[in-house]
């Protein structure tokens, strides 16, 4: 997975679609990531605990992927800011993921 992401980053750098100083991906661990945390995917149970619904995009990913997904969601900006405030920051990793959009879309077959 890391090699694939670094390949996409190289495509973006070679096409001047990503800053040249973005470091390569270096995934240290994988965790269960929901990938779609938003109010529409939450309910309260009878005891008041929050339950996450709709695990269609979930999987084992580096922890920064959760933050990156929330950063890119624009439907609930106030909610997103509240969640991002309590999450660990992964500034470099989020920047890396944002930098490969060109390689994932326009140059997807490369």
Biopython code that builds the backbone (N, CA, C, O; Angstrom):
import numpy as np
from Bio.PDB.StructureBuilder import StructureBuilder

atoms = [
    (1, "UNK", "N", (0.835, -1.189, 0.000)),
    (1, "UNK", "CA", (0.000, 0.000, 0.000)),
    (1, "UNK", "C", (0.882, 1.256, 0.000)),
    (1, "UNK", "O", (0.633, 2.206, -0.742)),
    (2, "UNK", "N", (1.896, 1.238, 0.829)),
    (2, "UNK", "CA", (2.795, 2.392, 0.901)),
    (2, "UNK", "C", (3.453, 2.670, -0.447)),
    (2, "UNK", "O", (3.563, 3.822, -0.865)),
    (3, "UNK", "N", (3.886, 1.612, -1.121)),
    (3, "UNK", "CA", (4.533, 1.776, -2.436)),
    (3, "UNK", "C", (3.562, 2.398, -3.438)),
    (3, "UNK", "O", (3.960, 3.251, -4.231)),
    (4, "UNK", "N", (2.300, 1.982, -3.411)),
    (4, "UNK", "CA", (1.296, 2.516, -4.333)),
    (4, "UNK", "C", (1.079, 4.011, -4.072)),
    (4, "UNK", "O", (1.033, 4.808, -5.009)),
    (5, "UNK", "N", (0.946, 4.385, -2.798)),
    (5, "UNK", "CA", (0.763, 5.797, -2.465)),
    (5, "UNK", "C", (1.984, 6.617, -2.870)),
    (5, "UNK", "O", (1.843, 7.730, -3.376)),
    (6, "UNK", "N", (3.168, 6.081, -2.653)),
    (6, "UNK", "CA", (4.378, 6.806, -3.053)),
    (6, "UNK", "C", (4.482, 6.921, -4.569)),
    (6, "UNK", "O", (5.000, 7.914, -5.081)),
    (7, "UNK", "N", (3.997, 5.915, -5.290)),
    (7, "UNK", "CA", (3.957, 5.998, -6.760)),
    (7, "UNK", "C", (3.038, 7.146, -7.196)),
    (7, "UNK", "O", (3.395, 7.925, -8.079)),
    (8, "UNK", "N", (1.869, 7.247, -6.583)),
    (8, "UNK", "CA", (0.938, 8.333, -6.909)),
    (8, "UNK", "C", (1.536, 9.694, -6.549)),
    (8, "UNK", "O", (1.347, 10.670, -7.275)),
    (9, "UNK", "N", (2.251, 9.755, -5.438)),
    (9, "UNK", "CA", (2.898, 11.006, -5.054)),
    (9, "UNK", "C", (3.963, 11.390, -6.076)),
    (9, "UNK", "O", (4.093, 12.564, -6.422)),
    (10, "UNK", "N", (4.716, 10.420, -6.557)),
    (10, "UNK", "CA", (5.744, 10.687, -7.571)),
    (10, "UNK", "C", (5.111, 11.219, -8.858)),
    (10, "UNK", "O", (5.628, 12.159, -9.460)),
    (11, "UNK", "N", (3.999, 10.623, -9.278)),
    (11, "UNK", "CA", (3.289, 11.101, -10.473)),
    (11, "UNK", "C", (2.900, 12.569, -10.296)),
    (11, "UNK", "O", (3.077, 13.379, -11.205)),
    (12, "UNK", "N", (2.377, 12.897, -9.135)),
    (12, "UNK", "CA", (1.949, 14.276, -8.877)),
    (12, "UNK", "C", (3.132, 15.232, -8.855)),
    (12, "UNK", "O", (3.045, 16.343, -9.379)),
    (13, "UNK", "N", (4.228, 14.810, -8.257)),
    (13, "UNK", "CA", (5.423, 15.665, -8.244)),
    (13, "UNK", "C", (5.978, 15.831, -9.653)),
    (13, "UNK", "O", (6.339, 16.938, -10.053)),
    (14, "UNK", "N", (6.047, 14.736, -10.408)),
    (14, "UNK", "CA", (6.575, 14.795, -11.774)),
    (14, "UNK", "C", (5.718, 15.665, -12.683)),
    (14, "UNK", "O", (6.214, 16.221, -13.663)),
    (15, "UNK", "N", (4.435, 15.783, -12.363)),
    (15, "UNK", "CA", (3.503, 16.590, -13.159)),
    (15, "UNK", "C", (3.324, 17.996, -12.583)),
    (15, "UNK", "O", (2.465, 18.756, -13.031)),
    (16, "UNK", "N", (4.135, 18.325, -11.599)),
    (16, "UNK", "CA", (4.035, 19.620, -10.910)),
    (16, "UNK", "C", (2.651, 19.852, -10.303)),
    (16, "UNK", "O", (2.155, 20.978, -10.274)),
    (17, "UNK", "N", (2.043, 18.781, -9.824)),
    (17, "UNK", "CA", (0.731, 18.866, -9.185)),
    (17, "UNK", "C", (0.831, 18.726, -7.670)),
    (17, "UNK", "O", (-0.179, 18.782, -6.969)),
    (18, "UNK", "N", (2.051, 18.543, -7.168)),
    (18, "UNK", "CA", (2.296, 18.454, -5.725)),
    (18, "UNK", "C", (3.635, 19.119, -5.435)),
    (18, "UNK", "O", (4.548, 19.064, -6.259)),
    (19, "UNK", "N", (3.754, 19.740, -4.279)),
    (19, "UNK", "CA", (5.037, 20.348, -3.924)),
    (19, "UNK", "C", (6.157, 19.307, -3.899)),
    (19, "UNK", "O", (5.951, 18.174, -3.463)),
    (20, "UNK", "N", (7.317, 19.691, -4.360)),
    (20, "UNK", "CA", (8.448, 18.766, -4.424)),
    (20, "UNK", "C", (8.961, 18.370, -3.042)),
    (20, "UNK", "O", (9.610, 17.333, -2.900)),
    (21, "UNK", "N", (8.681, 19.176, -2.029)),
    (21, "UNK", "CA", (9.210, 18.878, -0.696)),
    (21, "UNK", "C", (8.290, 18.013, 0.164)),
    (21, "UNK", "O", (8.577, 17.792, 1.340)),
    (22, "UNK", "N", (7.194, 17.523, -0.404)),
    (22, "UNK", "CA", (6.325, 16.602, 0.340)),
    (22, "UNK", "C", (7.112, 15.309, 0.560)),
    (22, "UNK", "O", (7.612, 14.729, -0.404)),
    (23, "UNK", "N", (7.233, 14.846, 1.808)),
    (23, "UNK", "CA", (7.988, 13.616, 2.047)),
    (23, "UNK", "C", (7.216, 12.385, 1.573)),
    (23, "UNK", "O", (5.994, 12.438, 1.431)),
    (24, "UNK", "N", (7.916, 11.284, 1.328)),
    (24, "UNK", "CA", (7.225, 10.056, 0.931)),
    (24, "UNK", "C", (6.378, 9.516, 2.085)),
    (24, "UNK", "O", (6.629, 9.813, 3.253)),
    (25, "UNK", "N", (5.383, 8.728, 1.736)),
    (25, "UNK", "CA", (4.553, 8.070, 2.742)),
    (25, "UNK", "C", (5.400, 7.056, 3.503)),
    (25, "UNK", "O", (6.260, 6.390, 2.926)),
    (26, "UNK", "N", (5.146, 6.946, 4.805)),
    (26, "UNK", "CA", (5.835, 5.980, 5.652)),
    (26, "UNK", "C", (4.827, 5.498, 6.686)),
    (26, "UNK", "O", (4.781, 6.009, 7.804)),
    (27, "UNK", "N", (4.020, 4.510, 6.306)),
    (27, "UNK", "CA", (2.958, 4.023, 7.180)),
    (27, "UNK", "C", (3.555, 3.161, 8.294)),
    (27, "UNK", "O", (4.155, 2.120, 8.026)),
    (28, "UNK", "N", (3.389, 3.599, 9.536)),
    (28, "UNK", "CA", (3.940, 2.889, 10.686)),
    (28, "UNK", "C", (2.961, 1.883, 11.278)),
    (28, "UNK", "O", (3.375, 0.844, 11.793)),
    (29, "UNK", "N", (1.666, 2.184, 11.208)),
    (29, "UNK", "CA", (0.677, 1.265, 11.766)),
    (29, "UNK", "C", (-0.650, 1.446, 11.049)),
    (29, "UNK", "O", (-0.885, 2.453, 10.380)),
    (30, "UNK", "N", (-1.505, 0.456, 11.202)),
    (30, "UNK", "CA", (-2.840, 0.479, 10.626)),
    (30, "UNK", "C", (-3.842, 0.285, 11.758)),
    (30, "UNK", "O", (-3.608, -0.488, 12.687)),
    (31, "UNK", "N", (-4.954, 0.995, 11.668)),
    (31, "UNK", "CA", (-6.009, 0.925, 12.674)),
    (31, "UNK", "C", (-7.360, 0.862, 11.961)),
    (31, "UNK", "O", (-7.443, 1.122, 10.761)),
    (32, "UNK", "N", (-8.401, 0.523, 12.688)),
    (32, "UNK", "CA", (-9.747, 0.537, 12.119)),
    (32, "UNK", "C", (-10.190, 1.989, 11.966)),
    (32, "UNK", "O", (-10.249, 2.735, 12.943)),
    (33, "UNK", "N", (-10.496, 2.375, 10.745)),
    (33, "UNK", "CA", (-10.876, 3.746, 10.423)),
    (33, "UNK", "C", (-12.272, 3.733, 9.802)),
    (33, "UNK", "O", (-12.541, 2.932, 8.907)),
    (34, "UNK", "N", (-13.156, 4.606, 10.266)),
    (34, "UNK", "CA", (-14.535, 4.669, 9.781)),
    (34, "UNK", "C", (-14.616, 5.321, 8.403)),
    (34, "UNK", "O", (-15.309, 4.809, 7.524)),
    (35, "UNK", "N", (-13.934, 6.420, 8.201)),
    (35, "UNK", "CA", (-13.841, 7.150, 6.936)),
    (35, "UNK", "C", (-15.082, 7.963, 6.566)),
    (35, "UNK", "O", (-15.123, 8.539, 5.478)),
    (36, "UNK", "N", (-16.082, 8.028, 7.421)),
    (36, "UNK", "CA", (-17.271, 8.832, 7.112)),
    (36, "UNK", "C", (-17.963, 9.279, 8.400)),
    (36, "UNK", "O", (-19.181, 9.164, 8.533)),
    (37, "UNK", "N", (-17.177, 9.787, 9.340)),
    (37, "UNK", "CA", (-17.755, 10.266, 10.596)),
    (37, "UNK", "C", (-18.473, 11.584, 10.323)),
    (37, "UNK", "O", (-17.862, 12.569, 9.908)),
    (38, "UNK", "N", (-19.773, 11.581, 10.564)),
    (38, "UNK", "CA", (-20.594, 12.780, 10.393)),
    (38, "UNK", "C", (-21.889, 12.580, 11.173)),
    (38, "UNK", "O", (-22.217, 11.451, 11.536)),
    (39, "UNK", "N", (-22.623, 13.647, 11.436)),
    (39, "UNK", "CA", (-23.867, 13.522, 12.194)),
    (39, "UNK", "C", (-24.857, 12.526, 11.577)),
    (39, "UNK", "O", (-25.593, 11.859, 12.304)),
    (40, "UNK", "N", (-24.880, 12.423, 10.258)),
    (40, "UNK", "CA", (-25.840, 11.510, 9.620)),
    (40, "UNK", "C", (-25.516, 10.040, 9.901)),
    (40, "UNK", "O", (-26.352, 9.166, 9.672)),
    (41, "UNK", "N", (-24.315, 9.768, 10.391)),
    (41, "UNK", "CA", (-23.904, 8.398, 10.686)),
    (41, "UNK", "C", (-23.769, 8.133, 12.178)),
    (41, "UNK", "O", (-23.011, 7.255, 12.590)),
    (42, "UNK", "N", (-24.498, 8.886, 12.983)),
    (42, "UNK", "CA", (-24.457, 8.721, 14.433)),
    (42, "UNK", "C", (-25.862, 8.647, 14.998)),
    (42, "UNK", "O", (-26.776, 9.339, 14.549)),
    (43, "UNK", "N", (-26.007, 7.785, 16.001)),
    (43, "UNK", "CA", (-27.246, 7.737, 16.776)),
    (43, "UNK", "C", (-26.869, 7.572, 18.241)),
    (43, "UNK", "O", (-25.760, 7.151, 18.570)),
    (44, "UNK", "N", (-27.806, 7.908, 19.105)),
    (44, "UNK", "CA", (-27.628, 7.675, 20.534)),
    (44, "UNK", "C", (-28.398, 6.435, 20.913)),
    (44, "UNK", "O", (-29.545, 6.257, 20.501)),
    (45, "UNK", "N", (-27.763, 5.561, 21.709)),
    (45, "UNK", "CA", (-28.499, 4.390, 22.175)),
    (45, "UNK", "C", (-29.298, 4.774, 23.423)),
    (45, "UNK", "O", (-29.297, 5.935, 23.833)),
    (46, "UNK", "N", (-29.970, 3.807, 24.016)),
    (46, "UNK", "CA", (-30.848, 4.072, 25.156)),
    (46, "UNK", "C", (-30.101, 4.618, 26.365)),
    (46, "UNK", "O", (-30.698, 5.278, 27.217)),
    (47, "UNK", "N", (-28.800, 4.350, 26.449)),
    (47, "UNK", "CA", (-28.016, 4.831, 27.591)),
    (47, "UNK", "C", (-27.304, 6.146, 27.296)),
    (47, "UNK", "O", (-26.601, 6.671, 28.159)),
    (48, "UNK", "N", (-27.475, 6.684, 26.091)),
    (48, "UNK", "CA", (-26.845, 7.940, 25.730)),
    (48, "UNK", "C", (-25.486, 7.808, 25.072)),
    (48, "UNK", "O", (-24.813, 8.809, 24.826)),
    (49, "UNK", "N", (-25.078, 6.585, 24.786)),
    (49, "UNK", "CA", (-23.802, 6.380, 24.096)),
    (49, "UNK", "C", (-23.975, 6.632, 22.603)),
    (49, "UNK", "O", (-25.001, 6.293, 22.014)),
    (50, "UNK", "N", (-22.955, 7.232, 22.007)),
    (50, "UNK", "CA", (-22.968, 7.486, 20.567)),
    (50, "UNK", "C", (-22.558, 6.209, 19.839)),
    (50, "UNK", "O", (-21.564, 5.573, 20.191)),
    (51, "UNK", "N", (-23.332, 5.845, 18.823)),
    (51, "UNK", "CA", (-23.017, 4.680, 17.990)),
    (51, "UNK", "C", (-22.800, 5.158, 16.558)),
    (51, "UNK", "O", (-23.580, 5.950, 16.029)),
    (52, "UNK", "N", (-21.739, 4.668, 15.947)),
    (52, "UNK", "CA", (-21.457, 5.002, 14.547)),
    (52, "UNK", "C", (-22.152, 4.009, 13.631)),
    (52, "UNK", "O", (-22.105, 2.799, 13.856)),
    (53, "UNK", "N", (-22.796, 4.530, 12.597)),
    (53, "UNK", "CA", (-23.475, 3.715, 11.590)),
    (53, "UNK", "C", (-22.726, 3.807, 10.269)),
    (53, "UNK", "O", (-21.782, 4.586, 10.138)),
    (54, "UNK", "N", (-23.141, 3.025, 9.307)),
    (54, "UNK", "CA", (-22.652, 3.082, 7.929)),
    (54, "UNK", "C", (-21.136, 2.921, 7.855)),
    (54, "UNK", "O", (-20.394, 3.892, 7.708)),
    (55, "UNK", "N", (-20.708, 1.698, 7.957)),
    (55, "UNK", "CA", (-19.285, 1.364, 7.932)),
    (55, "UNK", "C", (-18.827, 0.971, 6.532)),
    (55, "UNK", "O", (-17.839, 0.250, 6.390)),
    (56, "UNK", "N", (-19.523, 1.429, 5.500)),
    (56, "UNK", "CA", (-19.221, 1.028, 4.119)),
    (56, "UNK", "C", (-17.821, 1.430, 3.671)),
    (56, "UNK", "O", (-17.220, 0.735, 2.852)),
    (57, "UNK", "N", (-17.293, 2.527, 4.185)),
    (57, "UNK", "CA", (-15.967, 3.005, 3.766)),
    (57, "UNK", "C", (-14.872, 2.632, 4.761)),
    (57, "UNK", "O", (-13.713, 3.006, 4.586)),
    (58, "UNK", "N", (-15.240, 1.899, 5.798)),
    (58, "UNK", "CA", (-14.289, 1.566, 6.857)),
    (58, "UNK", "C", (-13.258, 0.548, 6.385)),
    (58, "UNK", "O", (-13.459, -0.180, 5.414)),
    (59, "UNK", "N", (-12.164, 0.529, 7.102)),
    (59, "UNK", "CA", (-11.130, -0.451, 6.804)),
    (59, "UNK", "C", (-9.920, -0.234, 7.684)),
    (59, "UNK", "O", (-9.916, 0.642, 8.548)),
    (60, "UNK", "N", (-8.905, -1.028, 7.461)),
    (60, "UNK", "CA", (-7.640, -0.896, 8.186)),
    (60, "UNK", "C", (-6.742, 0.045, 7.394)),
    (60, "UNK", "O", (-6.241, -0.303, 6.325)),
    (61, "UNK", "N", (-6.550, 1.234, 7.934)),
    (61, "UNK", "CA", (-5.761, 2.275, 7.286)),
    (61, "UNK", "C", (-4.859, 2.940, 8.326)),
    (61, "UNK", "O", (-5.051, 2.745, 9.526)),
    (62, "UNK", "N", (-3.888, 3.717, 7.878)),
    (62, "UNK", "CA", (-3.122, 4.523, 8.829)),
    (62, "UNK", "C", (-4.057, 5.500, 9.554)),
    (62, "UNK", "O", (-5.026, 5.973, 8.960)),
    (63, "UNK", "N", (-3.781, 5.807, 10.821)),
    (63, "UNK", "CA", (-4.682, 6.666, 11.599)),
    (63, "UNK", "C", (-4.968, 8.024, 10.959)),
    (63, "UNK", "O", (-6.058, 8.567, 11.143)),
    (64, "UNK", "N", (-4.035, 8.569, 10.230)),
    (64, "UNK", "CA", (-4.228, 9.890, 9.615)),
    (64, "UNK", "C", (-5.352, 9.898, 8.589)),
    (64, "UNK", "O", (-5.886, 10.961, 8.275)),
    (65, "UNK", "N", (-5.722, 8.742, 8.064)),
    (65, "UNK", "CA", (-6.776, 8.689, 7.051)),
    (65, "UNK", "C", (-8.108, 9.186, 7.601)),
    (65, "UNK", "O", (-8.891, 9.787, 6.865)),
    (66, "UNK", "N", (-8.379, 8.945, 8.885)),
    (66, "UNK", "CA", (-9.638, 9.420, 9.478)),
    (66, "UNK", "C", (-9.669, 10.944, 9.486)),
    (66, "UNK", "O", (-10.666, 11.556, 9.103)),
    (67, "UNK", "N", (-8.583, 11.543, 9.921)),
    (67, "UNK", "CA", (-8.515, 13.011, 9.946)),
    (67, "UNK", "C", (-8.624, 13.578, 8.538)),
    (67, "UNK", "O", (-9.339, 14.555, 8.314)),
    (68, "UNK", "N", (-7.922, 12.973, 7.592)),
    (68, "UNK", "CA", (-7.963, 13.456, 6.207)),
    (68, "UNK", "C", (-9.383, 13.388, 5.649)),
    (68, "UNK", "O", (-9.809, 14.291, 4.928)),
    (69, "UNK", "N", (-10.115, 12.329, 5.974)),
    (69, "UNK", "CA", (-11.494, 12.201, 5.491)),
    (69, "UNK", "C", (-12.369, 13.316, 6.053)),
    (69, "UNK", "O", (-13.195, 13.879, 5.334)),
    (70, "UNK", "N", (-12.192, 13.635, 7.323)),
    (70, "UNK", "CA", (-12.991, 14.696, 7.933)),
    (70, "UNK", "C", (-12.610, 16.059, 7.357)),
    (70, "UNK", "O", (-13.481, 16.896, 7.121)),
    (71, "UNK", "N", (-11.325, 16.283, 7.131)),
    (71, "UNK", "CA", (-10.870, 17.550, 6.543)),
    (71, "UNK", "C", (-11.525, 17.775, 5.185)),
    (71, "UNK", "O", (-11.852, 18.910, 4.838)),
    (72, "UNK", "N", (-11.720, 16.715, 4.419)),
    (72, "UNK", "CA", (-12.274, 16.836, 3.069)),
    (72, "UNK", "C", (-13.801, 16.876, 3.026)),
    (72, "UNK", "O", (-14.372, 17.163, 1.974)),
    (73, "UNK", "N", (-14.473, 16.596, 4.141)),
    (73, "UNK", "CA", (-15.931, 16.652, 4.172)),
    (73, "UNK", "C", (-16.372, 18.095, 4.409)),
    (73, "UNK", "O", (-15.849, 18.767, 5.298)),
    (74, "UNK", "N", (-17.316, 18.561, 3.629)),
    (74, "UNK", "CA", (-17.726, 19.961, 3.732)),
    (74, "UNK", "C", (-19.202, 20.135, 4.075)),
    (74, "UNK", "O", (-19.691, 21.263, 4.129)),
    (75, "UNK", "N", (-19.908, 19.052, 4.304)),
    (75, "UNK", "CA", (-21.350, 19.153, 4.539)),
    (75, "UNK", "C", (-21.692, 19.660, 5.945)),
    (75, "UNK", "O", (-22.696, 20.346, 6.135)),
    (76, "UNK", "N", (-20.854, 19.320, 6.923)),
    (76, "UNK", "CA", (-21.115, 19.705, 8.318)),
    (76, "UNK", "C", (-19.890, 20.414, 8.903)),
    (76, "UNK", "O", (-19.216, 19.848, 9.764)),
    (77, "UNK", "N", (-19.588, 21.631, 8.459)),
    (77, "UNK", "CA", (-18.333, 22.282, 8.860)),
    (77, "UNK", "C", (-18.172, 22.486, 10.372)),
    (77, "UNK", "O", (-17.075, 22.305, 10.898)),
    (78, "UNK", "N", (-19.237, 22.858, 11.072)),
    (78, "UNK", "CA", (-19.121, 23.071, 12.518)),
    (78, "UNK", "C", (-18.831, 21.756, 13.228)),
    (78, "UNK", "O", (-17.992, 21.704, 14.127)),
    (79, "UNK", "N", (-19.512, 20.711, 12.832)),
    (79, "UNK", "CA", (-19.275, 19.387, 13.410)),
    (79, "UNK", "C", (-17.842, 18.945, 13.133)),
    (79, "UNK", "O", (-17.155, 18.454, 14.029)),
    (80, "UNK", "N", (-17.398, 19.118, 11.900)),
    (80, "UNK", "CA", (-16.039, 18.704, 11.534)),
    (80, "UNK", "C", (-14.996, 19.420, 12.379)),
    (80, "UNK", "O", (-14.051, 18.794, 12.860)),
    (81, "UNK", "N", (-15.158, 20.724, 12.566)),
    (81, "UNK", "CA", (-14.205, 21.479, 13.389)),
    (81, "UNK", "C", (-14.176, 20.953, 14.817)),
    (81, "UNK", "O", (-13.110, 20.845, 15.423)),
    (82, "UNK", "N", (-15.353, 20.624, 15.353)),
    (82, "UNK", "CA", (-15.423, 20.094, 16.711)),
    (82, "UNK", "C", (-14.679, 18.754, 16.804)),
    (82, "UNK", "O", (-13.929, 18.525, 17.753)),
    (83, "UNK", "N", (-14.885, 17.883, 15.832)),
    (83, "UNK", "CA", (-14.223, 16.576, 15.835)),
    (83, "UNK", "C", (-12.721, 16.736, 15.631)),
    (83, "UNK", "O", (-11.932, 16.102, 16.333)),
    (84, "UNK", "N", (-12.319, 17.566, 14.688)),
    (84, "UNK", "CA", (-10.892, 17.765, 14.421)),
    (84, "UNK", "C", (-10.169, 18.326, 15.640)),
    (84, "UNK", "O", (-8.989, 18.044, 15.852)),
    (85, "UNK", "N", (-10.871, 19.114, 16.436)),
    (85, "UNK", "CA", (-10.274, 19.714, 17.627)),
    (85, "UNK", "C", (-9.847, 18.655, 18.649)),
    (85, "UNK", "O", (-8.883, 18.868, 19.385)),
    (86, "UNK", "N", (-10.544, 17.528, 18.704)),
    (86, "UNK", "CA", (-10.225, 16.492, 19.698)),
    (86, "UNK", "C", (-9.427, 15.325, 19.114)),
    (86, "UNK", "O", (-9.043, 14.411, 19.844)),
    (87, "UNK", "N", (-9.179, 15.351, 17.818)),
    (87, "UNK", "CA", (-8.408, 14.274, 17.181)),
    (87, "UNK", "C", (-6.922, 14.616, 17.171)),
    (87, "UNK", "O", (-6.553, 15.790, 17.181)),
    (88, "UNK", "N", (-6.068, 13.589, 17.152)),
    (88, "UNK", "CA", (-4.637, 13.867, 16.967)),
    (88, "UNK", "C", (-4.405, 14.538, 15.620)),
    (88, "UNK", "O", (-5.113, 14.273, 14.648)),
    (89, "UNK", "N", (-3.412, 15.404, 15.578)),
    (89, "UNK", "CA", (-3.081, 16.079, 14.324)),
    (89, "UNK", "C", (-2.069, 15.249, 13.545)),
    (89, "UNK", "O", (-1.116, 14.714, 14.110)),
    (90, "UNK", "N", (-2.287, 15.154, 12.271)),
    (90, "UNK", "CA", (-1.386, 14.453, 11.356)),
    (90, "UNK", "C", (-1.137, 15.373, 10.171)),
    (90, "UNK", "O", (-1.466, 15.034, 9.034)),
    (91, "UNK", "N", (-0.562, 16.526, 10.438)),
    (91, "UNK", "CA", (-0.434, 17.551, 9.406)),
    (91, "UNK", "C", (0.306, 17.066, 8.167)),
    (91, "UNK", "O", (-0.146, 17.298, 7.046)),
    (92, "UNK", "N", (1.434, 16.397, 8.357)),
    (92, "UNK", "CA", (2.224, 15.932, 7.206)),
    (92, "UNK", "C", (1.444, 14.893, 6.419)),
    (92, "UNK", "O", (1.395, 14.950, 5.190)),
    (93, "UNK", "N", (0.834, 13.944, 7.120)),
    (93, "UNK", "CA", (0.105, 12.878, 6.447)),
    (93, "UNK", "C", (-1.113, 13.406, 5.689)),
    (93, "UNK", "O", (-1.386, 12.964, 4.573)),
    (94, "UNK", "N", (-1.840, 14.341, 6.282)),
    (94, "UNK", "CA", (-2.995, 14.929, 5.602)),
    (94, "UNK", "C", (-2.526, 15.688, 4.365)),
    (94, "UNK", "O", (-3.156, 15.596, 3.311)),
    (95, "UNK", "N", (-1.436, 16.433, 4.478)),
    (95, "UNK", "CA", (-0.880, 17.143, 3.327)),
    (95, "UNK", "C", (-0.456, 16.160, 2.234)),
    (95, "UNK", "O", (-0.662, 16.423, 1.050)),
    (96, "UNK", "N", (0.131, 15.038, 2.626)),
    (96, "UNK", "CA", (0.509, 14.011, 1.647)),
    (96, "UNK", "C", (-0.726, 13.517, 0.894)),
    (96, "UNK", "O", (-0.727, 13.439, -0.334)),
    (97, "UNK", "N", (-1.772, 13.185, 1.645)),
    (97, "UNK", "CA", (-2.990, 12.670, 1.013)),
    (97, "UNK", "C", (-3.632, 13.711, 0.105)),
    (97, "UNK", "O", (-4.109, 13.376, -0.979)),
    (98, "UNK", "N", (-3.650, 14.964, 0.532)),
    (98, "UNK", "CA", (-4.205, 16.020, -0.314)),
    (98, "UNK", "C", (-3.364, 16.211, -1.572)),
    (98, "UNK", "O", (-3.883, 16.613, -2.613)),
    (99, "UNK", "N", (-2.084, 15.927, -1.481)),
    (99, "UNK", "CA", (-1.166, 16.152, -2.601)),
    (99, "UNK", "C", (-1.276, 15.108, -3.703)),
    (99, "UNK", "O", (-0.752, 15.317, -4.797)),
    (100, "UNK", "N", (-1.944, 13.990, -3.439)),
    (100, "UNK", "CA", (-2.017, 12.946, -4.473)),
    (100, "UNK", "C", (-3.352, 12.915, -5.206)),
    (100, "UNK", "O", (-3.601, 11.988, -5.977)),
    (101, "UNK", "N", (-4.223, 13.908, -4.986)),
    (101, "UNK", "CA", (-5.528, 13.907, -5.668)),
    (101, "UNK", "C", (-5.387, 13.831, -7.185)),
    (101, "UNK", "O", (-6.145, 13.120, -7.844)),
    (102, "UNK", "N", (-4.437, 14.547, -7.730)),
    (102, "UNK", "CA", (-4.226, 14.502, -9.184)),
    (102, "UNK", "C", (-3.904, 13.071, -9.618)),
    (102, "UNK", "O", (-4.439, 12.590, -10.616)),
    (103, "UNK", "N", (-3.050, 12.406, -8.888)),
    (103, "UNK", "CA", (-2.676, 11.031, -9.225)),
    (103, "UNK", "C", (-3.809, 10.039, -9.052)),
    (103, "UNK", "O", (-3.799, 8.973, -9.667)),
    (104, "UNK", "N", (-4.782, 10.376, -8.224)),
    (104, "UNK", "CA", (-5.926, 9.491, -8.012)),
    (104, "UNK", "C", (-7.052, 9.737, -9.005)),
    (104, "UNK", "O", (-7.884, 8.860, -9.237)),
    (105, "UNK", "N", (-7.078, 10.920, -9.588)),
    (105, "UNK", "CA", (-8.179, 11.247, -10.494)),
    (105, "UNK", "C", (-7.715, 11.326, -11.940)),
    (105, "UNK", "O", (-7.956, 10.395, -12.709)),
    (106, "UNK", "N", (-7.074, 12.383, -12.320)),
    (106, "UNK", "CA", (-6.673, 12.598, -13.715)),
    (106, "UNK", "C", (-5.688, 11.537, -14.185)),
    (106, "UNK", "O", (-5.814, 11.009, -15.289)),
    (107, "UNK", "N", (-4.715, 11.231, -13.348)),
    (107, "UNK", "CA", (-3.680, 10.256, -13.730)),
    (107, "UNK", "C", (-3.928, 8.912, -13.058)),
    (107, "UNK", "O", (-2.980, 8.241, -12.651)),
    (108, "UNK", "N", (-5.169, 8.518, -12.939)),
    (108, "UNK", "CA", (-5.516, 7.314, -12.180)),
    (108, "UNK", "C", (-4.968, 6.028, -12.779)),
    (108, "UNK", "O", (-4.773, 5.058, -12.046)),
    (109, "UNK", "N", (-4.715, 5.983, -14.067)),
    (109, "UNK", "CA", (-4.219, 4.752, -14.691)),
    (109, "UNK", "C", (-2.701, 4.674, -14.713)),
    (109, "UNK", "O", (-2.141, 3.656, -15.119)),
    (110, "UNK", "N", (-2.040, 5.715, -14.291)),
    (110, "UNK", "CA", (-0.567, 5.735, -14.323)),
    (110, "UNK", "C", (0.011, 4.964, -13.161)),
    (110, "UNK", "O", (1.232, 4.874, -13.027)),
]
sb = StructureBuilder()
sb.init_structure("model")
sb.init_model(0)
sb.init_chain("A")
sb.init_seg("    ")
for serial, (resi, resn, name, xyz) in enumerate(atoms, 1):
    if name == "N":
        sb.init_residue(resn, " ", resi, " ")
    sb.init_atom(name, np.array(xyz, "f"), 0.0, 1.0, " ", f" {name:<3s}", serial, name[0])
structure = sb.get_structure()
